[in-house]
């Protein structure tokens, strides 16, 4: 029994590690679009999860850094903003369920049946951790397309695929090329890793969900003295 209990606690710890990775993913960029000029200089736009009203969900990295904006937010009502906001709340729900699953399993470590509820929450956390990056990858290109799509001669970009690269002639008169690179950033990949870790924790909890009841040993004495109350009265001595 002690071994199975230890395995359940291990599964709970692994689920907690997965939830912590989701928290880290929440504060790291999920998407990046880099524009590089053939004549020199580049700008990278990093997209973070969050609500459109949250400032800092879009951040910039420029070379040279002069004139580079620090951060901004998604315009309210845009399709990209809606996708990012939905992924934000899905991830928060997955984090919350993962933490609750860990707490319940630890609180019920001596009772396999009680830990079943913790297992159920762990499964839900795993489900949300899986669908969040999947939803983000599927919904983001159409959102970019509906918000404006391509402009000018640049027909390939985040609106045409989730990741990719393209080149387009730059400026008038023509003085070089612009190279566009776009795709998922570290937060998106972290959510994939977190999903794998959560899966391991859920598998451990599922495999240890049942526990054999303790065996009761009935001790039978080798010999037992008869109850005096049940013995017949002694026979009277024989007469003279």
C-alpha positions in Angstrom: 0.0 0.0 0.0 2.8 2.4 0.9 4.4 1.9 -2.5 1.1 2.7 -4.4 0.7 5.8 -2.2 4.2 6.9 -3.1 3.4 6.5 -6.8 0.3 8.5 -6.5 2.2 11.3 -4.8 4.8 11.1 -7.5 2.1 11.5 -10.2 0.7 14.5 -8.3 4.2 16.1 -8.2 4.6 15.6 -12.0 1.2 17.2 -12.6 2.3 20.2 -10.5 5.5 20.5 -12.6 3.4 20.5 -15.8 1.2 23.3 -14.3 4.3 25.3 -13.4 5.5 25.1 -17.0 2.1 26.3 -18.1 2.5 29.3 -15.8 5.9 30.0 -17.4 4.3 29.7 -20.8 1.7 32.3 -19.8 4.5 34.9 -19.4 6.5 34.1 -22.4 5.8 35.0 -26.1 3.7 32.6 -28.1 4.3 34.0 -31.6 7.0 36.0 -33.4 7.1 37.8 -36.8 10.5 39.0 -37.9 11.1 41.4 -40.8 14.7 41.7 -42.1 15.9 44.2 -44.7 18.6 43.2 -47.2 20.2 46.6 -46.7 20.4 46.0 -42.9 18.2 46.2 -39.9 15.4 43.9 -38.6 12.3 44.1 -36.4 10.7 41.2 -34.5 7.2 41.4 -33.1 6.5 39.1 -30.2 2.9 38.2 -29.3 2.0 37.2 -25.7 -1.3 35.7 -24.5 -3.7 38.1 -22.8 -6.8 40.2 -23.1 -6.8 43.0 -25.8 -7.0 45.5 -23.0 -3.7 44.3 -21.4 -0.8 46.5 -22.4 2.4 44.7 -23.2 0.9 41.7 -25.0 2.8 42.8 -28.1 6.5 43.6 -27.7 9.2 44.6 -30.1 12.9 43.8 -30.6 14.7 45.9 -33.2 18.2 46.2 -34.7 19.3 49.0 -34.6 17.2 49.7 -31.5 16.7 53.4 -32.2 13.1 54.3 -32.7 11.8 50.8 -31.8 8.5 50.9 -29.9 8.7 49.1 -26.5 5.3 47.5 -26.3 1.6 47.8 -27.2 -1.6 45.7 -27.1 -4.0 44.1 -29.5 -6.7 46.5 -30.8 -10.0 45.7 -29.2 -12.4 43.7 -31.4 -9.7 42.2 -33.8 -9.8 38.5 -34.7 -6.2 38.0 -33.6 -7.0 39.6 -30.2 -10.0 37.3 -29.8 -7.8 34.2 -30.5 -5.1 35.3 -28.1 -7.6 36.1 -25.4 -9.3 32.7 -25.8 -6.0 30.9 -25.5 -5.2 33.0 -22.5 -8.3 31.8 -20.6 -7.9 28.2 -21.7 -4.4 28.2 -20.3 -5.4 29.7 -17.0 -8.1 27.1 -16.6 -5.6 24.3 -17.3 -3.2 25.8 -14.7 -5.9 26.0 -12.1 -7.1 22.5 -12.6 -3.6 21.1 -12.5 -2.9 22.8 -9.2 -6.2 21.7 -7.7 -5.5 18.1 -8.9 -2.2 18.1 -7.0 -3.7 19.5 -3.8 -6.5 16.9 -3.9 -4.2 14.0 -4.4 -1.9 15.1 -1.6 -4.8 15.7 0.7 -6.2 12.2 0.0 -3.0 10.3 -0.2 -4.2 7.5 2.1 -7.4 6.9 0.2 -7.3 5.8 -3.4 -11.0 6.5 -4.0 -10.7 10.1 -2.8 -7.8 10.7 -5.1 -9.9 9.7 -8.0 -11.4 13.2 -8.1 -7.9 14.6 -8.3 -7.2 12.3 -11.2 -10.3 13.6 -13.0 -9.1 17.2 -12.5 -5.7 16.1 -13.8 -7.3 14.7 -17.0 -9.2 18.0 -17.5 -5.9 19.9 -17.1 -4.2 17.7 -19.6 -7.1 18.2 -22.1 -6.9 22.0 -21.8 -3.1 21.9 -22.1 -3.4 20.0 -25.3 -6.1 21.9 -27.0 -4.7 25.4 -26.2 -1.7 25.3 -28.5 -3.7 23.3 -31.0 -6.4 25.9 -31.1 -3.8 28.7 -31.3 -2.1 27.1 -34.3 -5.3 26.5 -36.2 -7.2 29.7 -35.4 -4.4 32.3 -35.7 -3.7 32.3 -39.5 -7.5 32.8 -40.4 -7.6 35.6 -37.7 -4.6 37.4 -39.3 -6.3 37.0 -42.7 -9.7 38.4 -41.5 -7.9 41.3 -39.9 -6.3 42.5 -43.1 -4.1 39.7 -44.6 -1.5 40.5 -47.2 -0.6 43.9 -48.4 1.3 45.0 -51.4 3.5 42.4 -53.0 3.9 40.4 -49.8 1.3 37.6 -50.3 2.8 35.1 -47.8 2.8 35.7 -44.1 1.1 34.7 -40.8 -2.2 35.0 -42.6 -1.3 32.1 -45.0 0.3 29.6 -42.6 1.1 29.2 -38.9 4.9 29.2 -39.6 6.9 30.0 -42.7 9.2 32.5 -44.5 9.0 34.7 -47.6 10.8 37.4 -49.5 9.4 40.5 -51.2 11.0 43.4 -53.1 11.3 46.5 -50.9 10.5 50.1 -51.4 10.2 52.4 -54.4 12.6 52.7 -56.1 13.6 49.1 -55.5 16.6 49.0 -53.2 16.6 45.4 -51.8 14.5 42.7 -50.4 12.5 42.2 -47.2 12.6 38.8 -45.6 9.6 37.7 -43.4 9.9 34.9 -40.9 7.0 33.9 -38.7 6.0 31.1 -36.4 5.5 30.0 -32.8 7.7 31.3 -30.0 8.9 29.7 -26.7 5.6 29.9 -24.9 3.8 27.8 -27.5 6.6 25.1 -27.3 6.5 25.2 -23.5 2.8 24.4 -23.5 3.6 21.3 -25.7 6.2 20.2 -23.2 3.8 20.8 -20.3 1.2 18.7 -22.0 3.7 15.8 -22.2 4.6 16.1 -18.5 0.9 16.3 -17.5 0.3 13.2 -19.5 2.9 11.3 -17.6 1.4 12.4 -14.3 -2.1 11.4 -15.3 -0.9 8.0 -16.5 0.8 7.3 -13.1 -2.3 8.4 -11.2 -4.5 6.3 -13.4 -2.3 3.2 -13.0 -2.5 3.5 -9.2 -6.1 4.5 -8.9 -7.1 1.1 -7.3 -5.7 -0.2 -4.1 -6.3 -3.7 -2.6 -8.0 -3.4 0.8 -5.9 -4.5 3.8 -6.1 -8.2 4.5 -7.7 -9.0 7.9 -6.0 -11.9 9.7 -8.3 -13.9 12.0 -6.4 -15.6 14.8 -7.9 -18.9 15.9 -6.5 -20.2 19.3 -5.2 -23.7 19.1 -7.2 -24.7 22.1 -9.9 -22.9 24.0 -11.2 -23.7 27.4 -15.0 -24.4 27.4 -17.2 -21.9 29.0 -18.0 -23.1 32.5 -21.6 -21.9 32.1 -22.1 -24.4 29.3 -20.7 -27.4 31.2 -23.2 -29.9 32.7 -23.3 -30.0 36.5 -21.2 -32.6 38.2 -22.8 -36.0 38.9 -23.6 -36.7 42.6 -21.4 -39.3 44.3 -22.8 -42.8 44.4 -24.8 -43.9 47.4 -23.6 -46.2 50.1 
